[in-house]
Amino acid sequence: MNNELCDPKAIKDQLNRTEGQVMALKKMYETKRSCAELLQQIVAARASLSRLGTMLLEAEAQGCMGVDNELKIKELKHTISQLFKIT
């Protein structure tokens, strides 16, 4: 069992990382960085958002399903990872 699932601090830390990615994007745009650099930052921000979404859904599933149903949790984690896969 991953303790991160029930750790509000881990979710808040990820929110802060995501916010940092977006703020960096804004600053890069304002300082007229290259399109390639902006796109790279967008990819990083999207990855951070995906991770945040996965963490939130996993935490919700953990709370709803309880600790005793490991197989369902594993299946849900797989589904979530497929849903948020960045292409």
LINGI-V520878 format. One record per residue. RES is the residue in one letter. SS is DSSP state (H for helix, E for strand, - for the rest). PSI is psi in whole degrees, -180 to 180 (NA if undefined). Layout:
res = <RES:RES>
ss = <SS:SS>
psi = <PSI:PSI>
This chain:
res = <M:N:N:E:L:C:D:P:K:A:I:K:D:Q:L:N:R:T:E:G:Q:V:M:A:L:K:K:M:Y:E:T:K:R:S:C:A:E:L:L:Q:Q:I:V:A:A:R:A:S:L:S:R:L:G:T:M:L:L:E:A:E:A:Q:G:C:M:G:V:D:N:E:L:K:I:K:E:L:K:H:T:I:S:Q:L:F:K:I:T>
ss = <-:-:H:H:H:H:-:H:H:H:H:H:H:H:H:H:H:H:H:H:H:H:H:H:H:H:H:H:H:H:-:-:-:-:H:H:H:H:H:H:H:H:H:H:H:H:H:H:H:H:H:H:H:H:H:H:H:H:H:H:H:H:H:H:H:-:-:-:-:H:H:H:H:H:H:H:H:H:H:H:H:H:H:-:-:-:->
psi = <130:116:-20:-28:-34:22:101:-30:-40:-40:-43:-40:-41:-39:-43:-40:-43:-46:-42:-40:-44:-41:-38:-38:-45:-45:-41:-40:-45:-29:12:46:164:158:-42:-41:-40:-44:-38:-40:-35:-43:-43:-42:-40:-41:-40:-41:-41:-44:-43:-46:-43:-45:-43:-44:-39:-40:-41:-45:-41:-43:-35:-36:-22:175:-24:-10:65:-38:-45:-38:-44:-44:-42:-41:-41:-45:-44:-44:-36:-39:-40:11:129:127:NA>
